[in-house]
Amino acid sequence: MGFTYDMKKEHKKALEAYKKTIKINPKYIDAYNNIGNHYFIKKEYDKAIQVYKKVIEINPKEENAYLRIGAIYTDTKESNKAIEMCKQAIEINPKNDMIYYIMGVSYENKKEYNKALESYKKVVEINPRNTEVYYSMGIAYDNRGEYDKAIESYKKAVEINPQYDAYNNMGIDYDKRQEYDKAIQAYKKAIEINPRDIRAYNNLGNAYSNNKEFTKALKIYKKAMKFNTLRDALSLNIAIAYNNLGADYLNKQEYDKALEAFKKVIEINPKNDGTHYNMGNTYFHKGEYKKAINSYKQAVKINPKNDRAYVHMGTAYGRQKDFEKMNQLFQKAYELNPKSLSLMTRFVFWSRKILKI
């Protein structure tokens, strides 16, 4: 009766039926296991453990009872207890791959990654099609900083069963190796599988940005904003992407485009002293020294310790032949950073120019 109710998803009635069964037959193991499984699924772990221990009392060779208790202890991060249960289960059946998997997760929870990998490799020996174990191996290798091996593990996982997390983690590892093109492809695969998970969009945008494809990064961040989650983090990333785009235009001497990008950053984050500083440099290169000075002033107002802004502001005043103001600002920059190479270079330049050396 209990099984019939379970098939009909009438789980309360099923649980009552199993309880009635063990009243009639107190040693009916299947009924106890089903009761334990009900409690397990509902995460009523204390009740589940009590029932599974009853199963072991009736039949000490019932491996699944040890396995279930081990899984509970793994979930509750009682790793030593979980490992002990798994070892007892292995004595009964050393060919059950799930026992080694749960033991591996418990070792990983303890940060004993070598032992975790030993357990995971045992899973692969028994069942080379277990996709979850390859994913877990990837995480263990990541925690050891072995990103090449982690990537290979994630690749094996997605060969068996393409899954979002494996592709996303693969992309993160490619990012760490600065293989941004491969990272981008991995994140795109993750998005194909789960087009509404914002993490992969954010990571994809970061990969484009790291690859200096700032326009593509902005497009991805803006697309992710439509999901209305992590908006603050995405706004920050959009600001960073605009700032990087502006810096790229500045390096290419496309000053008007650089200013447009920097202004977008300030719309999002007006308190970013670095962007005001970059705007100042852009105006300086355009020969608009008054605007440059105003931008540098904003930078030091936000961050009074920005010695570079004082140096460049002084240089802008020098271009306007206000050498007294220039010297004051150079002195301020020197007080903040006596070892500033930028300051020394400009000081020598202007000394020669003023003294006509």
C-alpha positions as a Python dict, from the first residue, in 0.01 Angstrom:
ca = {
    (1, 'M'): (0, 0, 0),
    (2, 'G'): (277, 245, 92),
    (3, 'F'): (445, 202, -248),
    (4, 'T'): (113, 259, -425),
    (5, 'Y'): (58, 585, -237),
    (6, 'D'): (413, 694, -321),
    (7, 'M'): (349, 633, -691),
    (8, 'K'): (41, 854, -660),
    (9, 'K'): (255, 1116, -475),
    (10, 'E'): (37, 1083, -166),
    (11, 'H'): (344, 1072, 56),
    (12, 'K'): (173, 1128, 393),
    (13, 'K'): (-55, 831, 335),
    (14, 'A'): (246, 630, 215),
    (15, 'L'): (437, 705, 535),
    (16, 'E'): (140, 599, 749),
    (17, 'A'): (107, 279, 548),
    (18, 'Y'): (476, 191, 601),
    (19, 'K'): (439, 254, 976),
    (20, 'K'): (139, 21, 990),
    (21, 'T'): (343, -241, 802),
    (22, 'I'): (622, -248, 1061),
    (23, 'K'): (367, -277, 1340),
    (24, 'I'): (253, -596, 1173),
    (25, 'N'): (606, -707, 1083),
    (26, 'P'): (867, -530, 1302),
    (27, 'K'): (1155, -675, 1097),
    (28, 'Y'): (1035, -575, 750),
    (29, 'I'): (1348, -391, 628),
    (30, 'D'): (1198, -246, 307),
    (31, 'A'): (932, -64, 508),
    (32, 'Y'): (1195, 81, 743),
    (33, 'N'): (1408, 190, 446),
    (34, 'N'): (1109, 362, 286),
    (35, 'I'): (1025, 542, 610),
    (36, 'G'): (1389, 652, 641),
    (37, 'N'): (1386, 772, 281),
    (38, 'H'): (1076, 981, 347),
    (39, 'Y'): (1246, 1152, 641),
    (40, 'F'): (1568, 1183, 437),
    (41, 'I'): (1393, 1364, 153),
    (42, 'K'): (1218, 1597, 398),
    (43, 'K'): (1557, 1659, 569),
    (44, 'E'): (1424, 1536, 900),
    (45, 'Y'): (1765, 1388, 955),
    (46, 'D'): (1743, 1287, 1320),
    (47, 'K'): (1435, 1076, 1247),
    (48, 'A'): (1594, 933, 933),
    (49, 'I'): (1911, 829, 1117),
    (50, 'Q'): (1708, 662, 1389),
    (51, 'V'): (1519, 458, 1130),
    (52, 'Y'): (1831, 361, 931),
    (53, 'K'): (2002, 250, 1252),
    (54, 'K'): (1702, 25, 1314),
    (55, 'V'): (1761, -123, 968),
    (56, 'I'): (2127, -193, 1058),
    (57, 'E'): (2016, -347, 1386),
    (58, 'I'): (1793, -589, 1193),
    (59, 'N'): (2051, -652, 920),
    (60, 'P'): (2409, -529, 980),
    (61, 'K'): (2488, -601, 612),
    (62, 'E'): (2234, -350, 473),
    (63, 'E'): (2481, -123, 289),
    (64, 'N'): (2226, 138, 179),
    (65, 'A'): (2145, 222, 541),
    (66, 'Y'): (2513, 305, 605),
    (67, 'L'): (2519, 496, 277),
    (68, 'R'): (2215, 704, 369),
    (69, 'I'): (2347, 787, 715),
    (70, 'G'): (2680, 880, 554),
    (71, 'A'): (2496, 1109, 310),
    (72, 'I'): (2315, 1279, 598),
    (73, 'Y'): (2639, 1339, 787),
    (74, 'T'): (2795, 1473, 466),
    (75, 'D'): (2507, 1718, 425),
    (76, 'T'): (2535, 1832, 787),
    (77, 'K'): (2915, 1864, 748),
    (78, 'E'): (2981, 1599, 1015),
    (79, 'S'): (3255, 1467, 792),
    (80, 'N'): (3428, 1225, 1027),
    (81, 'K'): (3101, 1046, 1103),
    (82, 'A'): (3019, 1035, 732),
    (83, 'I'): (3357, 883, 644),
    (84, 'E'): (3321, 620, 916),
    (85, 'M'): (2980, 518, 781),
    (86, 'C'): (3118, 497, 427),
    (87, 'K'): (3406, 276, 541),
    (88, 'Q'): (3158, 37, 702),
    (89, 'A'): (2953, 32, 382),
    (90, 'I'): (3267, -43, 175),
    (91, 'E'): (3338, -348, 391),
    (92, 'I'): (2996, -480, 288),
    (93, 'N'): (3015, -383, -81),
    (94, 'P'): (3339, -237, -220),
    (95, 'K'): (3180, -204, -567),
    (96, 'N'): (2921, 60, -481),
    (97, 'D'): (3047, 379, -650),
    (98, 'M'): (2811, 607, -453),
    (99, 'I'): (2978, 512, -125),
    (100, 'Y'): (3315, 634, -252),
    (101, 'Y'): (3151, 947, -392),
    (102, 'I'): (2997, 1044, -57),
    (103, 'M'): (3325, 971, 116),
    (104, 'G'): (3505, 1193, -135),
    (105, 'V'): (3265, 1482, -71),
    (106, 'S'): (3324, 1442, 304),
    (107, 'Y'): (3701, 1454, 259),
    (108, 'E'): (3656, 1762, 42),
    (109, 'N'): (3447, 1925, 315),
    (110, 'K'): (3745, 1864, 545),
    (111, 'K'): (3973, 2022, 280),
    (112, 'E'): (4160, 1691, 251),
    (113, 'Y'): (4169, 1715, -126),
    (114, 'N'): (4420, 1434, -188),
    (115, 'K'): (4198, 1184, -6),
    (116, 'A'): (3892, 1327, -178),
    (117, 'L'): (4052, 1268, -518),
    (118, 'E'): (4151, 914, -421),
    (119, 'S'): (3784, 843, -343),
    (120, 'Y'): (3664, 1009, -664),
    (121, 'K'): (3911, 808, -873),
    (122, 'K'): (3771, 492, -715),
    (123, 'V'): (3425, 601, -830),
    (124, 'V'): (3555, 638, -1186),
    (125, 'E'): (3708, 288, -1172),
    (126, 'I'): (3371, 141, -1078),
    (127, 'N'): (3148, 368, -1288),
    (128, 'P'): (3327, 579, -1552),
    (129, 'R'): (2993, 732, -1661),
    (130, 'N'): (2928, 904, -1327),
    (131, 'T'): (2914, 1266, -1443),
    (132, 'E'): (2886, 1411, -1092),
    (133, 'V'): (3217, 1265, -983),
    (134, 'Y'): (3406, 1435, -1268),
    (135, 'Y'): (3251, 1767, -1166),
    (136, 'S'): (3352, 1709, -803),
    (137, 'M'): (3703, 1613, -914),
    (138, 'G'): (3721, 1944, -1097),
    (139, 'I'): (3635, 2132, -780),
    (140, 'A'): (3895, 1936, -581),
    (141, 'Y'): (4163, 2013, -840),
    (142, 'D'): (4055, 2380, -836),
    (143, 'N'): (4103, 2388, -461),
    (144, 'R'): (4455, 2253, -510),
    (145, 'G'): (4525, 2516, -778),
    (146, 'E'): (4565, 2248, -1048),
    (147, 'Y'): (4355, 2424, -1310),
    (148, 'D'): (4470, 2208, -1605),
    (149, 'K'): (4346, 1892, -1433),
    (150, 'A'): (4029, 2070, -1321),
    (151, 'I'): (3950, 2168, -1679),
    (152, 'E'): (4005, 1810, -1799),
    (153, 'S'): (3766, 1686, -1530),
    (154, 'Y'): (3498, 1938, -1628),
    (155, 'K'): (3541, 1837, -1994),
    (156, 'K'): (3476, 1474, -1904),
    (157, 'A'): (3169, 1578, -1705),
    (158, 'V'): (3014, 1766, -1998),
    (159, 'E'): (3101, 1485, -2243),
    (160, 'I'): (2873, 1257, -2043),
    (161, 'N'): (2612, 1517, -1951),
    (162, 'P'): (2642, 1884, -2056),
    (163, 'Q'): (2578, 2079, -1738),
    (164, 'Y'): (2579, 2447, -1656),
    (165, 'D'): (2807, 2441, -1350),
    (166, 'A'): (3081, 2241, -1523),
    (167, 'Y'): (3095, 2482, -1819),
    (168, 'N'): (3085, 2783, -1587),
    (169, 'N'): (3369, 2648, -1371),
    (170, 'M'): (3565, 2556, -1682),
    (171, 'G'): (3536, 2917, -1797),
    (172, 'I'): (3657, 3043, -1459),
    (173, 'D'): (3965, 2819, -1485),
    (174, 'Y'): (4041, 2936, -1838),
    (175, 'D'): (4012, 3293, -1705),
    (176, 'K'): (4269, 3213, -1437),
    (177, 'R'): (4502, 3084, -1710),
    (178, 'Q'): (4432, 3402, -1912),
    (179, 'E'): (4293, 3191, -2196),
    (180, 'Y'): (4008, 3430, -2248),
    (181, 'D'): (3887, 3300, -2587),
    (182, 'K'): (3837, 2953, -2436),
    (183, 'A'): (3674, 3105, -2128),
    (184, 'I'): (3430, 3293, -2350),
    (185, 'Q'): (3331, 2972, -2532),
    (186, 'A'): (3278, 2789, -2203),
    (187, 'Y'): (3055, 3066, -2063),
    (188, 'K'): (2854, 3071, -2386),
    (189, 'K'): (2791, 2697, -2347),
    (190, 'A'): (2678, 2755, -1987),
    (191, 'I'): (2434, 3022, -2107),
    (192, 'E'): (2297, 2787, -2376),
    (193, 'I'): (2210, 2538, -2102),
    (194, 'N'): (2071, 2794, -1857),
    (195, 'P'): (1993, 3122, -2033),
    (196, 'R'): (1859, 3288, -1717),
    (197, 'D'): (2144, 3230, -1475),
    (198, 'I'): (2316, 3561, -1429),
    (199, 'R'): (2651, 3422, -1311),
    (200, 'A'): (2759, 3307, -1656),
    (201, 'Y'): (2658, 3640, -1813),
    (202, 'N'): (2862, 3825, -1553),
    (203, 'N'): (3159, 3593, -1607),
    (204, 'L'): (3126, 3620, -1985),
    (205, 'G'): (3127, 3999, -1962),
    (206, 'N'): (3438, 3986, -1743),
    (207, 'A'): (3611, 3754, -1992),
    (208, 'Y'): (3536, 3991, -2280),
    (209, 'S'): (3667, 4278, -2070),
    (210, 'N'): (3985, 4087, -1981),
    (211, 'N'): (4023, 4014, -2353),
    (212, 'K'): (3994, 4391, -2419),
    (213, 'E'): (3666, 4341, -2607),
    (214, 'F'): (3498, 4612, -2406),
    (215, 'T'): (3204, 4677, -2640),
    (216, 'K'): (3105, 4309, -2625),
    (217, 'A'): (3146, 4312, -2247),
    (218, 'L'): (2906, 4606, -2220),
    (219, 'K'): (2652, 4430, -2440),
    (220, 'I'): (2658, 4121, -2217),
    (221, 'Y'): (2635, 4318, -1890),
    (222, 'K'): (2339, 4516, -2022),
    (223, 'K'): (2166, 4197, -2131),
    (224, 'A'): (2217, 4051, -1784),
    (225, 'M'): (2063, 4363, -1625),
    (226, 'K'): (1727, 4261, -1774),
    (227, 'F'): (1707, 3971, -1530),
    (228, 'N'): (1679, 4220, -1243),
    (229, 'T'): (1918, 4034, -1010),
    (230, 'L'): (2263, 4138, -890),
    (231, 'R'): (2194, 4480, -1043),
    (232, 'D'): (2443, 4657, -817),
    (233, 'A'): (2724, 4418, -910),
    (234, 'L'): (2637, 4442, -1278),
    (235, 'S'): (2624, 4822, -1264),
    (236, 'L'): (2974, 4815, -1120),
    (237, 'N'): (3091, 4585, -1400),
    (238, 'I'): (2930, 4809, -1661),
    (239, 'A'): (3116, 5104, -1509),
    (240, 'I'): (3444, 4910, -1520),
    (241, 'A'): (3379, 4811, -1882),
    (242, 'Y'): (3311, 5173, -1982),
    (243, 'N'): (3624, 5282, -1796),
    (244, 'N'): (3831, 5020, -1979),
    (245, 'L'): (3673, 5119, -2309),
    (246, 'G'): (3759, 5483, -2239),
    (247, 'A'): (4118, 5393, -2155),
    (248, 'D'): (4140, 5196, -2479),
    (249, 'Y'): (4013, 5495, -2680),
    (250, 'L'): (4256, 5721, -2492),
    (251, 'N'): (4548, 5496, -2590),
    (252, 'K'): (4428, 5510, -2951),
    (253, 'Q'): (4408, 5892, -2927),
    (254, 'E'): (4033, 5882, -2999),
    (255, 'Y'): (3972, 6144, -2735),
    (256, 'D'): (3606, 6230, -2797),
    (257, 'K'): (3506, 5864, -2778),
    (258, 'A'): (3715, 5827, -2462),
    (259, 'L'): (3531, 6119, -2301),
    (260, 'E'): (3191, 5967, -2389),
    (261, 'A'): (3291, 5642, -2221),
    (262, 'F'): (3430, 5813, -1909),
    (263, 'K'): (3113, 6021, -1876),
    (264, 'K'): (2909, 5697, -1875),
    (265, 'V'): (3120, 5573, -1584),
    (266, 'I'): (3056, 5892, -1387),
    (267, 'E'): (2680, 5861, -1449),
    (268, 'I'): (2695, 5521, -1279),
    (269, 'N'): (2958, 5601, -1018),
    (270, 'P'): (3028, 5973, -974),
    (271, 'K'): (3265, 5900, -682),
    (272, 'N'): (3523, 5717, -896),
    (273, 'D'): (3835, 5933, -866),
    (274, 'G'): (4020, 5722, -1125),
    (275, 'T'): (3766, 5806, -1394),
    (276, 'H'): (3782, 6181, -1319),
    (277, 'Y'): (4160, 6146, -1343),
    (278, 'N'): (4129, 5970, -1680),
    (279, 'M'): (3893, 6241, -1803),
    (280, 'G'): (4150, 6499, -1698),
    (281, 'N'): (4417, 6318, -1900),
    (282, 'T'): (4186, 6308, -2203),
    (283, 'Y'): (4114, 6680, -2186),
    (284, 'F'): (4486, 6741, -2134),
    (285, 'H'): (4570, 6555, -2457),
    (286, 'K'): (4305, 6761, -2638),
    (287, 'G'): (4476, 7076, -2513),
    (288, 'E'): (4171, 7173, -2305),
    (289, 'Y'): (4369, 7248, -1992),
    (290, 'K'): (4095, 7424, -1793),
    (291, 'K'): (3864, 7124, -1832),
    (292, 'A'): (4153, 6895, -1748),
    (293, 'I'): (4220, 7091, -1427),
    (294, 'N'): (3852, 7071, -1328),
    (295, 'S'): (3856, 6693, -1373),
    (296, 'Y'): (4176, 6658, -1169),
    (297, 'K'): (4020, 6872, -896),
    (298, 'Q'): (3724, 6635, -883),
    (299, 'A'): (3964, 6342, -856),
    (300, 'V'): (4152, 6485, -555),
    (301, 'K'): (3829, 6599, -393),
    (302, 'I'): (3711, 6237, -393),
    (303, 'N'): (4055, 6097, -310),
    (304, 'P'): (4294, 6353, -156),
    (305, 'K'): (4575, 6095, -174),
    (306, 'N'): (4567, 6064, -553),
    (307, 'D'): (4923, 6192, -610),
    (308, 'R'): (4905, 6135, -987),
    (309, 'A'): (4611, 6374, -1015),
    (310, 'Y'): (4817, 6645, -837),
    (311, 'V'): (5112, 6582, -1073),
    (312, 'H'): (4898, 6606, -1386),
    (313, 'M'): (4703, 6903, -1254),
    (314, 'G'): (5034, 7078, -1191),
    (315, 'T'): (5142, 6995, -1546),
    (316, 'A'): (4817, 7145, -1681),
    (317, 'Y'): (4885, 7465, -1488),
    (318, 'G'): (5237, 7460, -1631),
    (319, 'R'): (5090, 7450, -1980),
    (320, 'Q'): (4899, 7765, -1886),
    (321, 'K'): (5226, 7919, -1760),
    (322, 'D'): (5099, 7934, -1401),
    (323, 'F'): (5427, 7804, -1260),
    (324, 'E'): (5355, 7906, -903),
    (325, 'K'): (5043, 7688, -894),
    (326, 'M'): (5232, 7413, -1072),
    (327, 'N'): (5504, 7412, -805),
    (328, 'Q'): (5245, 7404, -524),
    (329, 'L'): (5080, 7098, -676),
    (330, 'F'): (5412, 6925, -742),
    (331, 'Q'): (5503, 6986, -377),
    (332, 'K'): (5171, 6834, -268),
    (333, 'A'): (5234, 6529, -488),
    (334, 'Y'): (5586, 6496, -344),
    (335, 'E'): (5448, 6500, 13),
    (336, 'L'): (5211, 6217, -80),
    (337, 'N'): (5462, 6010, -277),
    (338, 'P'): (5829, 6117, -262),
    (339, 'K'): (5927, 5831, -497),
    (340, 'S'): (5687, 5925, -778),
    (341, 'L'): (5865, 5869, -1111),
    (342, 'S'): (5591, 6066, -1289),
    (343, 'L'): (5658, 6364, -1062),
    (344, 'M'): (6035, 6348, -1111),
    (345, 'T'): (5998, 6332, -1490),
    (346, 'R'): (5770, 6632, -1502),
    (347, 'F'): (5977, 6830, -1254),
    (348, 'V'): (6290, 6787, -1469),
    (349, 'F'): (6096, 6873, -1786),
    (350, 'W'): (5948, 7193, -1645),
    (351, 'S'): (6270, 7298, -1476),
    (352, 'R'): (6449, 7282, -1809),
    (353, 'K'): (6162, 7454, -1988),
    (354, 'I'): (6139, 7742, -1737),
    (355, 'L'): (6516, 7785, -1706),
    (356, 'K'): (6557, 7717, -2080),
    (357, 'I'): (6834, 7468, -2017),
}
